[in-house]
Amino acid sequence: MDRLTKREQPDRSKINMHEPWEVKYWTHALGVSREELQQAVDKVGNAAAAVRKELAL
C-alpha cells in the first residue's frame, strides 16, 4: 500500500502546536483556549499527560 491509501493515526501522547488541526483538537478536547494550551505546553512540555495535569491545577 502506498501512503495515500493508508492513513496513520495521530500520536495523541504529544501536542504539536505547529499543526492547526492538532491545536483545534486539543483545545476542544481539553476545553481551553489556544493561549491557555500554549502556556501549558511552554511550562511543562508537549506531553499530553503533563499538559492535562497542568491544566487540572
CHARMM-style PDB file with segment names, atoms N, HN, CA, C and O in Angstrom:
ATOM      1  N   MET     1       0.834  -1.194   0.000  1.00  0.00      PROA
ATOM      2  CA  MET     1       0.000   0.000   0.000  1.00  0.00      PROA
ATOM      3  C   MET     1       0.873   1.250   0.000  1.00  0.00      PROA
ATOM      4  O   MET     1       1.943   1.272   0.609  1.00  0.00      PROA
ATOM      5  N   ASP     2       0.421   2.257  -0.668  1.00  0.00      PROA
ATOM      6  HN  ASP     2      -0.448   2.239  -1.162  1.00  0.00      PROA
ATOM      7  CA  ASP     2       1.172   3.496  -0.618  1.00  0.00      PROA
ATOM      8  C   ASP     2       0.598   4.406   0.471  1.00  0.00      PROA
ATOM      9  O   ASP     2      -0.437   4.100   1.063  1.00  0.00      PROA
ATOM     10  N   ARG     3       1.261   5.493   0.719  1.00  0.00      PROA
ATOM     11  HN  ARG     3       2.102   5.741   0.238  1.00  0.00      PROA
ATOM     12  CA  ARG     3       0.874   6.399   1.810  1.00  0.00      PROA
ATOM     13  C   ARG     3      -0.458   7.100   1.560  1.00  0.00      PROA
ATOM     14  O   ARG     3      -1.097   7.564   2.505  1.00  0.00      PROA
ATOM     15  N   LEU     4      -0.882   7.183   0.303  1.00  0.00      PROA
ATOM     16  HN  LEU     4      -0.363   6.806  -0.464  1.00  0.00      PROA
ATOM     17  CA  LEU     4      -2.136   7.869   0.009  1.00  0.00      PROA
ATOM     18  C   LEU     4      -3.358   7.053   0.422  1.00  0.00      PROA
ATOM     19  O   LEU     4      -4.420   7.618   0.681  1.00  0.00      PROA
ATOM     20  N   THR     5      -3.217   5.746   0.484  1.00  0.00      PROA
ATOM     21  HN  THR     5      -2.354   5.287   0.273  1.00  0.00      PROA
ATOM     22  CA  THR     5      -4.365   4.921   0.829  1.00  0.00      PROA
ATOM     23  C   THR     5      -4.339   4.453   2.275  1.00  0.00      PROA
ATOM     24  O   THR     5      -5.346   3.949   2.771  1.00  0.00      PROA
ATOM     25  N   LYS     6      -3.226   4.606   2.955  1.00  0.00      PROA
ATOM     26  HN  LYS     6      -2.407   5.015   2.552  1.00  0.00      PROA
ATOM     27  CA  LYS     6      -3.127   4.173   4.341  1.00  0.00      PROA
ATOM     28  C   LYS     6      -2.979   5.391   5.247  1.00  0.00      PROA
ATOM     29  O   LYS     6      -1.976   6.104   5.193  1.00  0.00      PROA
ATOM     30  N   ARG     7      -3.981   5.615   6.069  1.00  0.00      PROA
ATOM     31  HN  ARG     7      -4.795   5.037   6.113  1.00  0.00      PROA
ATOM     32  CA  ARG     7      -3.937   6.751   6.989  1.00  0.00      PROA
ATOM     33  C   ARG     7      -3.343   6.306   8.314  1.00  0.00      PROA
ATOM     34  O   ARG     7      -3.750   5.296   8.888  1.00  0.00      PROA
ATOM     35  N   GLU     8      -2.385   7.069   8.784  1.00  0.00      PROA
ATOM     36  HN  GLU     8      -2.055   7.890   8.318  1.00  0.00      PROA
ATOM     37  CA  GLU     8      -1.777   6.774  10.071  1.00  0.00      PROA
ATOM     38  C   GLU     8      -2.548   7.495  11.172  1.00  0.00      PROA
ATOM     39  O   GLU     8      -3.070   8.592  10.968  1.00  0.00      PROA
ATOM     40  N   GLN     9      -2.611   6.871  12.326  1.00  0.00      PROA
ATOM     41  HN  GLN     9      -2.187   5.980  12.492  1.00  0.00      PROA
ATOM     42  CA  GLN     9      -3.260   7.500  13.465  1.00  0.00      PROA
ATOM     43  C   GLN     9      -2.334   8.560  14.042  1.00  0.00      PROA
ATOM     44  O   GLN     9      -1.132   8.322  14.161  1.00  0.00      PROA
ATOM     45  N   PRO    10      -2.862   9.720  14.402  1.00  0.00      PROA
ATOM     46  CA  PRO    10      -2.016  10.743  15.010  1.00  0.00      PROA
ATOM     47  C   PRO    10      -1.528  10.298  16.390  1.00  0.00      PROA
ATOM     48  O   PRO    10      -2.192   9.518  17.073  1.00  0.00      PROA
ATOM     49  N   ASP    11      -0.388  10.792  16.779  1.00  0.00      PROA
ATOM     50  HN  ASP    11       0.151  11.426  16.225  1.00  0.00      PROA
ATOM     51  CA  ASP    11       0.188  10.476  18.081  1.00  0.00      PROA
ATOM     52  C   ASP    11      -0.504  11.346  19.135  1.00  0.00      PROA
ATOM     53  O   ASP    11      -0.209  12.536  19.249  1.00  0.00      PROA
ATOM     54  N   ARG    12      -1.406  10.766  19.890  1.00  0.00      PROA
ATOM     55  HN  ARG    12      -1.646   9.799  19.797  1.00  0.00      PROA
ATOM     56  CA  ARG    12      -2.164  11.522  20.884  1.00  0.00      PROA
ATOM     57  C   ARG    12      -1.416  11.676  22.207  1.00  0.00      PROA
ATOM     58  O   ARG    12      -1.965  12.225  23.162  1.00  0.00      PROA
ATOM     59  N   SER    13      -0.163  11.198  22.278  1.00  0.00      PROA
ATOM     60  HN  SER    13       0.283  10.753  21.502  1.00  0.00      PROA
ATOM     61  CA  SER    13       0.607  11.367  23.508  1.00  0.00      PROA
ATOM     62  C   SER    13       1.396  12.675  23.493  1.00  0.00      PROA
ATOM     63  O   SER    13       1.945  13.077  24.518  1.00  0.00      PROA
ATOM     64  N   LYS    14       1.456  13.341  22.339  1.00  0.00      PROA
ATOM     65  HN  LYS    14       1.009  13.015  21.506  1.00  0.00      PROA
ATOM     66  CA  LYS    14       2.179  14.604  22.189  1.00  0.00      PROA
ATOM     67  C   LYS    14       1.265  15.653  21.581  1.00  0.00      PROA
ATOM     68  O   LYS    14       0.357  15.337  20.813  1.00  0.00      PROA
ATOM     69  N   ILE    15       1.517  16.905  21.935  1.00  0.00      PROA
ATOM     70  HN  ILE    15       2.254  17.162  22.560  1.00  0.00      PROA
ATOM     71  CA  ILE    15       0.747  18.026  21.396  1.00  0.00      PROA
ATOM     72  C   ILE    15       1.664  18.835  20.493  1.00  0.00      PROA
ATOM     73  O   ILE    15       2.663  19.386  20.955  1.00  0.00      PROA
ATOM     74  N   ASN    16       1.331  18.910  19.204  1.00  0.00      PROA
ATOM     75  HN  ASN    16       0.519  18.463  18.828  1.00  0.00      PROA
ATOM     76  CA  ASN    16       2.130  19.657  18.244  1.00  0.00      PROA
ATOM     77  C   ASN    16       1.449  21.000  18.005  1.00  0.00      PROA
ATOM     78  O   ASN    16       0.436  21.075  17.310  1.00  0.00      PROA
ATOM     79  N   MET    17       2.004  22.047  18.579  1.00  0.00      PROA
ATOM     80  HN  MET    17       2.827  21.986  19.144  1.00  0.00      PROA
ATOM     81  CA  MET    17       1.417  23.385  18.466  1.00  0.00      PROA
ATOM     82  C   MET    17       1.628  24.001  17.083  1.00  0.00      PROA
ATOM     83  O   MET    17       1.103  25.080  16.809  1.00  0.00      PROA
ATOM     84  N   HSD    18       2.387  23.335  16.205  1.00  0.00      PROA
ATOM     85  HN  HSD    18       2.813  22.459  16.428  1.00  0.00      PROA
ATOM     86  CA  HSD    18       2.648  23.857  14.862  1.00  0.00      PROA
ATOM     87  C   HSD    18       1.659  23.330  13.828  1.00  0.00      PROA
ATOM     88  O   HSD    18       1.697  23.732  12.665  1.00  0.00      PROA
ATOM     89  N   GLU    19       0.778  22.433  14.253  1.00  0.00      PROA
ATOM     90  HN  GLU    19       0.747  22.107  15.197  1.00  0.00      PROA
ATOM     91  CA  GLU    19      -0.238  21.887  13.338  1.00  0.00      PROA
ATOM     92  C   GLU    19      -1.611  22.414  13.760  1.00  0.00      PROA
ATOM     93  O   GLU    19      -2.116  22.045  14.820  1.00  0.00      PROA
ATOM     94  N   PRO    20      -2.220  23.276  12.937  1.00  0.00      PROA
ATOM     95  CA  PRO    20      -3.516  23.871  13.302  1.00  0.00      PROA
ATOM     96  C   PRO    20      -4.585  22.848  13.671  1.00  0.00      PROA
ATOM     97  O   PRO    20      -5.351  23.076  14.608  1.00  0.00      PROA
ATOM     98  N   TRP    21      -4.654  21.726  12.957  1.00  0.00      PROA
ATOM     99  HN  TRP    21      -4.032  21.541  12.196  1.00  0.00      PROA
ATOM    100  CA  TRP    21      -5.681  20.720  13.255  1.00  0.00      PROA
ATOM    101  C   TRP    21      -5.431  20.085  14.619  1.00  0.00      PROA
ATOM    102  O   TRP    21      -6.385  19.707  15.300  1.00  0.00      PROA
ATOM    103  N   GLU    22      -4.164  19.958  15.038  1.00  0.00      PROA
ATOM    104  HN  GLU    22      -3.389  20.264  14.485  1.00  0.00      PROA
ATOM    105  CA  GLU    22      -3.879  19.396  16.365  1.00  0.00      PROA
ATOM    106  C   GLU    22      -4.243  20.391  17.455  1.00  0.00      PROA
ATOM    107  O   GLU    22      -4.785  20.009  18.492  1.00  0.00      PROA
ATOM    108  N   VAL    23      -3.948  21.665  17.226  1.00  0.00      PROA
ATOM    109  HN  VAL    23      -3.508  21.976  16.383  1.00  0.00      PROA
ATOM    110  CA  VAL    23      -4.313  22.700  18.198  1.00  0.00      PROA
ATOM    111  C   VAL    23      -5.826  22.727  18.371  1.00  0.00      PROA
ATOM    112  O   VAL    23      -6.325  22.824  19.492  1.00  0.00      PROA
ATOM    113  N   LYS    24      -6.551  22.642  17.268  1.00  0.00      PROA
ATOM    114  HN  LYS    24      -6.145  22.563  16.357  1.00  0.00      PROA
ATOM    115  CA  LYS    24      -8.014  22.626  17.322  1.00  0.00      PROA
ATOM    116  C   LYS    24      -8.506  21.412  18.106  1.00  0.00      PROA
ATOM    117  O   LYS    24      -9.396  21.529  18.949  1.00  0.00      PROA
ATOM    118  N   TYR    25      -7.921  20.243  17.823  1.00  0.00      PROA
ATOM    119  HN  TYR    25      -7.199  20.148  17.138  1.00  0.00      PROA
ATOM    120  CA  TYR    25      -8.314  19.022  18.537  1.00  0.00      PROA
ATOM    121  C   TYR    25      -8.078  19.183  20.043  1.00  0.00      PROA
ATOM    122  O   TYR    25      -8.976  18.921  20.843  1.00  0.00      PROA
ATOM    123  N   TRP    26      -6.882  19.608  20.423  1.00  0.00      PROA
ATOM    124  HN  TRP    26      -6.152  19.820  19.773  1.00  0.00      PROA
ATOM    125  CA  TRP    26      -6.530  19.673  21.841  1.00  0.00      PROA
ATOM    126  C   TRP    26      -7.284  20.775  22.585  1.00  0.00      PROA
ATOM    127  O   TRP    26      -7.654  20.579  23.743  1.00  0.00      PROA
ATOM    128  N   THR    27      -7.521  21.920  21.958  1.00  0.00      PROA
ATOM    129  HN  THR    27      -7.221  22.079  21.017  1.00  0.00      PROA
ATOM    130  CA  THR    27      -8.285  22.958  22.652  1.00  0.00      PROA
ATOM    131  C   THR    27      -9.708  22.478  22.909  1.00  0.00      PROA
ATOM    132  O   THR    27     -10.280  22.749  23.965  1.00  0.00      PROA
ATOM    133  N   HSD    28     -10.276  21.766  21.942  1.00  0.00      PROA
ATOM    134  HN  HSD    28      -9.812  21.546  21.085  1.00  0.00      PROA
ATOM    135  CA  HSD    28     -11.625  21.224  22.115  1.00  0.00      PROA
ATOM    136  C   HSD    28     -11.628  20.108  23.170  1.00  0.00      PROA
ATOM    137  O   HSD    28     -12.482  20.088  24.057  1.00  0.00      PROA
ATOM    138  N   ALA    29     -10.676  19.192  23.065  1.00  0.00      PROA
ATOM    139  HN  ALA    29      -9.982  19.209  22.345  1.00  0.00      PROA
ATOM    140  CA  ALA    29     -10.625  18.048  23.986  1.00  0.00      PROA
ATOM    141  C   ALA    29     -10.390  18.478  25.428  1.00  0.00      PROA
ATOM    142  O   ALA    29     -10.919  17.864  26.355  1.00  0.00      PROA
ATOM    143  N   LEU    30      -9.600  19.530  25.620  1.00  0.00      PROA
ATOM    144  HN  LEU    30      -9.171  20.029  24.867  1.00  0.00      PROA
ATOM    145  CA  LEU    30      -9.266  19.972  26.974  1.00  0.00      PROA
ATOM    146  C   LEU    30     -10.137  21.132  27.452  1.00  0.00      PROA
ATOM    147  O   LEU    30     -10.088  21.498  28.626  1.00  0.00      PROA
ATOM    148  N   GLY    31     -10.922  21.704  26.564  1.00  0.00      PROA
ATOM    149  HN  GLY    31     -10.962  21.407  25.610  1.00  0.00      PROA
ATOM    150  CA  GLY    31     -11.813  22.801  26.938  1.00  0.00      PROA
ATOM    151  C   GLY    31     -11.070  24.067  27.326  1.00  0.00      PROA
ATOM    152  O   GLY    31     -11.447  24.751  28.277  1.00  0.00      PROA
ATOM    153  N   VAL    32     -10.003  24.379  26.580  1.00  0.00      PROA
ATOM    154  HN  VAL    32      -9.697  23.823  25.807  1.00  0.00      PROA
ATOM    155  CA  VAL    32      -9.202  25.572  26.862  1.00  0.00      PROA
ATOM    156  C   VAL    32      -9.016  26.374  25.585  1.00  0.00      PROA
ATOM    157  O   VAL    32      -9.303  25.892  24.489  1.00  0.00      PROA
ATOM    158  N   SER    33      -8.535  27.599  25.737  1.00  0.00      PROA
ATOM    159  HN  SER    33      -8.303  27.990  26.627  1.00  0.00      PROA
ATOM    160  CA  SER    33      -8.225  28.422  24.568  1.00  0.00      PROA
ATOM    161  C   SER    33      -6.843  28.056  24.042  1.00  0.00      PROA
ATOM    162  O   SER    33      -6.079  27.353  24.703  1.00  0.00      PROA
ATOM    163  N   ARG    34      -6.536  28.542  22.850  1.00  0.00      PROA
ATOM    164  HN  ARG    34      -7.157  29.113  22.313  1.00  0.00      PROA
ATOM    165  CA  ARG    34      -5.223  28.295  22.271  1.00  0.00      PROA
ATOM    166  C   ARG    34      -4.130  28.875  23.166  1.00  0.00      PROA
ATOM    167  O   ARG    34      -3.081  28.259  23.354  1.00  0.00      PROA
ATOM    168  N   GLU    35      -4.382  30.055  23.712  1.00  0.00      PROA
ATOM    169  HN  GLU    35      -5.234  30.555  23.559  1.00  0.00      PROA
ATOM    170  CA  GLU    35      -3.403  30.709  24.567  1.00  0.00      PROA
ATOM    171  C   GLU    35      -3.143  29.906  25.842  1.00  0.00      PROA
ATOM    172  O   GLU    35      -1.996  29.760  26.266  1.00  0.00      PROA
ATOM    173  N   GLU    36      -4.207  29.388  26.449  1.00  0.00      PROA
ATOM    174  HN  GLU    36      -5.139  29.506  26.105  1.00  0.00      PROA
ATOM    175  CA  GLU    36      -4.047  28.560  27.655  1.00  0.00      PROA
ATOM    176  C   GLU    36      -3.268  27.286  27.341  1.00  0.00      PROA
ATOM    177  O   GLU    36      -2.413  26.859  28.117  1.00  0.00      PROA
ATOM    178  N   LEU    37      -3.573  26.690  26.199  1.00  0.00      PROA
ATOM    179  HN  LEU    37      -4.267  27.037  25.568  1.00  0.00      PROA
ATOM    180  CA  LEU    37      -2.862  25.483  25.786  1.00  0.00      PROA
ATOM    181  C   LEU    37      -1.386  25.789  25.556  1.00  0.00      PROA
ATOM    182  O   LEU    37      -0.518  25.033  25.993  1.00  0.00      PROA
ATOM    183  N   GLN    38      -1.099  26.896  24.871  1.00  0.00      PROA
ATOM    184  HN  GLN    38      -1.804  27.510  24.517  1.00  0.00      PROA
ATOM    185  CA  GLN    38       0.286  27.274  24.597  1.00  0.00      PROA
ATOM    186  C   GLN    38       1.050  27.521  25.896  1.00  0.00      PROA
ATOM    187  O   GLN    38       2.201  27.103  26.020  1.00  0.00      PROA
ATOM    188  N   GLN    39       0.434  28.186  26.852  1.00  0.00      PROA
ATOM    189  HN  GLN    39      -0.501  28.526  26.751  1.00  0.00      PROA
ATOM    190  CA  GLN    39       1.091  28.444  28.138  1.00  0.00      PROA
ATOM    191  C   GLN    39       1.414  27.140  28.859  1.00  0.00      PROA
ATOM    192  O   GLN    39       2.495  26.996  29.432  1.00  0.00      PROA
ATOM    193  N   ALA    40       0.496  26.204  28.833  1.00  0.00      PROA
ATOM    194  HN  ALA    40      -0.381  26.321  28.368  1.00  0.00      PROA
ATOM    195  CA  ALA    40       0.725  24.915  29.490  1.00  0.00      PROA
ATOM    196  C   ALA    40       1.848  24.147  28.798  1.00  0.00      PROA
ATOM    197  O   ALA    40       2.696  23.557  29.467  1.00  0.00      PROA
ATOM    198  N   VAL    41       1.861  24.147  27.472  1.00  0.00      PROA
ATOM    199  HN  VAL    41       1.172  24.626  26.928  1.00  0.00      PROA
ATOM    200  CA  VAL    41       2.916  23.459  26.716  1.00  0.00      PROA
ATOM    201  C   VAL    41       4.269  24.121  26.982  1.00  0.00      PROA
ATOM    202  O   VAL    41       5.278  23.433  27.135  1.00  0.00      PROA
ATOM    203  N   ASP    42       4.290  25.442  27.035  1.00  0.00      PROA
ATOM    204  HN  ASP    42       3.470  26.001  26.911  1.00  0.00      PROA
ATOM    205  CA  ASP    42       5.538  26.155  27.323  1.00  0.00      PROA
ATOM    206  C   ASP    42       6.061  25.809  28.714  1.00  0.00      PROA
ATOM    207  O   ASP    42       7.271  25.726  28.924  1.00  0.00      PROA
ATOM    208  N   LYS    43       5.160  25.611  29.650  1.00  0.00      PROA
ATOM    209  HN  LYS    43       4.177  25.678  29.480  1.00  0.00      PROA
ATOM    210  CA  LYS    43       5.550  25.354  31.040  1.00  0.00      PROA
ATOM    211  C   LYS    43       6.011  23.916  31.272  1.00  0.00      PROA
ATOM    212  O   LYS    43       7.035  23.693  31.917  1.00  0.00      PROA
ATOM    213  N   VAL    44       5.259  22.931  30.749  1.00  0.00      PROA
ATOM    214  HN  VAL    44       4.426  23.112  30.224  1.00  0.00      PROA
ATOM    215  CA  VAL    44       5.543  21.527  31.089  1.00  0.00      PROA
ATOM    216  C   VAL    44       6.003  20.672  29.907  1.00  0.00      PROA
ATOM    217  O   VAL    44       6.333  19.499  30.087  1.00  0.00      PROA
ATOM    218  N   GLY    45       6.029  21.243  28.705  1.00  0.00      PROA
ATOM    219  HN  GLY    45       5.760  22.196  28.558  1.00  0.00      PROA
ATOM    220  CA  GLY    45       6.417  20.459  27.528  1.00  0.00      PROA
ATOM    221  C   GLY    45       5.204  19.992  26.758  1.00  0.00      PROA
ATOM    222  O   GLY    45       4.073  20.330  27.108  1.00  0.00      PROA
ATOM    223  N   ASN    46       5.430  19.211  25.705  1.00  0.00      PROA
ATOM    224  HN  ASN    46       6.348  18.936  25.420  1.00  0.00      PROA
ATOM    225  CA  ASN    46       4.332  18.837  24.817  1.00  0.00      PROA
ATOM    226  C   ASN    46       3.712  17.471  25.102  1.00  0.00      PROA
ATOM    227  O   ASN    46       2.905  16.989  24.307  1.00  0.00      PROA
ATOM    228  N   ALA    47       4.070  16.844  26.209  1.00  0.00      PROA
ATOM    229  HN  ALA    47       4.726  17.235  26.855  1.00  0.00      PROA
ATOM    230  CA  ALA    47       3.457  15.570  26.559  1.00  0.00      PROA
ATOM    231  C   ALA    47       2.005  15.812  27.000  1.00  0.00      PROA
ATOM    232  O   ALA    47       1.744  16.603  27.906  1.00  0.00      PROA
ATOM    233  N   ALA    48       1.085  15.127  26.354  1.00  0.00      PROA
ATOM    234  HN  ALA    48       1.297  14.484  25.618  1.00  0.00      PROA
ATOM    235  CA  ALA    48      -0.336  15.349  26.626  1.00  0.00      PROA
ATOM    236  C   ALA    48      -0.683  15.099  28.085  1.00  0.00      PROA
ATOM    237  O   ALA    48      -1.483  15.837  28.661  1.00  0.00      PROA
ATOM    238  N   ALA    49      -0.098  14.076  28.693  1.00  0.00      PROA
ATOM    239  HN  ALA    49       0.552  13.477  28.226  1.00  0.00      PROA
ATOM    240  CA  ALA    49      -0.401  13.763  30.096  1.00  0.00      PROA
ATOM    241  C   ALA    49       0.038  14.900  31.015  1.00  0.00      PROA
ATOM    242  O   ALA    49      -0.681  15.261  31.946  1.00  0.00      PROA
ATOM    243  N   ALA    50       1.215  15.464  30.755  1.00  0.00      PROA
ATOM    244  HN  ALA    50       1.800  15.171  29.999  1.00  0.00      PROA
ATOM    245  CA  ALA    50       1.726  16.566  31.575  1.00  0.00      PROA
ATOM    246  C   ALA    50       0.865  17.817  31.400  1.00  0.00      PROA
ATOM    247  O   ALA    50       0.602  18.535  32.365  1.00  0.00      PROA
ATOM    248  N   VAL    51       0.432  18.072  30.180  1.00  0.00      PROA
ATOM    249  HN  VAL    51       0.645  17.489  29.396  1.00  0.00      PROA
ATOM    250  CA  VAL    51      -0.418  19.241  29.912  1.00  0.00      PROA
ATOM    251  C   VAL    51      -1.782  19.058  30.588  1.00  0.00      PROA
ATOM    252  O   VAL    51      -2.306  19.997  31.187  1.00  0.00      PROA
ATOM    253  N   ARG    52      -2.349  17.866  30.494  1.00  0.00      PROA
ATOM    254  HN  ARG    52      -1.923  17.103  30.007  1.00  0.00      PROA
ATOM    255  CA  ARG    52      -3.628  17.609  31.178  1.00  0.00      PROA
ATOM    256  C   ARG    52      -3.493  17.854  32.681  1.00  0.00      PROA
ATOM    257  O   ARG    52      -4.358  18.476  33.297  1.00  0.00      PROA
ATOM    258  N   LYS    53      -2.408  17.362  33.258  1.00  0.00      PROA
ATOM    259  HN  LYS    53      -1.705  16.856  32.757  1.00  0.00      PROA
ATOM    260  CA  LYS    53      -2.178  17.526  34.690  1.00  0.00      PROA
ATOM    261  C   LYS    53      -2.021  19.008  35.043  1.00  0.00      PROA
ATOM    262  O   LYS    53      -2.579  19.468  36.039  1.00  0.00      PROA
ATOM    263  N   GLU    54      -1.279  19.741  34.248  1.00  0.00      PROA
ATOM    264  HN  GLU    54      -0.826  19.367  33.439  1.00  0.00      PROA
ATOM    265  CA  GLU    54      -1.065  21.171  34.486  1.00  0.00      PROA
ATOM    266  C   GLU    54      -2.387  21.934  34.407  1.00  0.00      PROA
ATOM    267  O   GLU    54      -2.649  22.806  35.235  1.00  0.00      PROA
ATOM    268  N   LEU    55      -3.208  21.615  33.427  1.00  0.00      PROA
ATOM    269  HN  LEU    55      -2.995  20.907  32.754  1.00  0.00      PROA
ATOM    270  CA  LEU    55      -4.471  22.330  33.249  1.00  0.00      PROA
ATOM    271  C   LEU    55      -5.488  21.963  34.326  1.00  0.00      PROA
ATOM    272  O   LEU    55      -6.431  22.717  34.565  1.00  0.00      PROA
ATOM    273  N   ALA    56      -5.313  20.841  34.963  1.00  0.00      PROA
ATOM    274  HN  ALA    56      -4.546  20.228  34.769  1.00  0.00      PROA
ATOM    275  CA  ALA    56      -6.236  20.419  36.016  1.00  0.00      PROA
ATOM    276  C   ALA    56      -5.973  21.178  37.322  1.00  0.00      PROA
ATOM    277  O   ALA    56      -6.831  21.211  38.204  1.00  0.00      PROA
ATOM    278  N   LEU    57      -4.807  21.777  37.442  1.00  0.00      PROA
ATOM    279  HN  LEU    57      -4.111  21.750  36.725  1.00  0.00      PROA
ATOM    280  CA  LEU    57      -4.466  22.503  38.694  1.00  0.00      PROA
ATOM    281  C   LEU    57      -5.262  23.767  38.854  1.00  0.00      PROA
ATOM    282  OT1 LEU    57      -5.094  24.482  39.842  1.00  0.00      PROA
TER     283      LEU     57
END
